[in-house]
Amino acid sequence: MTDAPICSRAGCREPATQQVVWRNPRIHPVDRRKIWLACDEHVVYLRDYLAARAFPVAVEPFTAPTPESQESR
């Protein structure tokens, strides 16, 4: 088993390749960004789920942190 970040879609255990960045404008300030991780299969589903609720949403590439990047913190 790996500790790689996985897709946020319920029941999915695939590695994340994209991040779905969104906010609920009724409760979040403009500078607040929430992030759901997505695999290639579920990125459109997650984006569309949020867009259907009129939330500002964007899809960006996701690169999992490496042990080296964690050490530099």
HUCOR-V246469 format. One record per helix or strand. SS is the DSSP state (helix for helix, strand for strand). FROM is the first residue (numbers start at 1). LEN is the number of residues. If there is no record, write none. Layout:
SS&FROM&LEN + SS&FROM&LEN
This chain:
strand&6&1 + strand&15&1 + strand&18&6 + strand&34&5 + helix&43&9 + strand&56&6 + helix&67&5
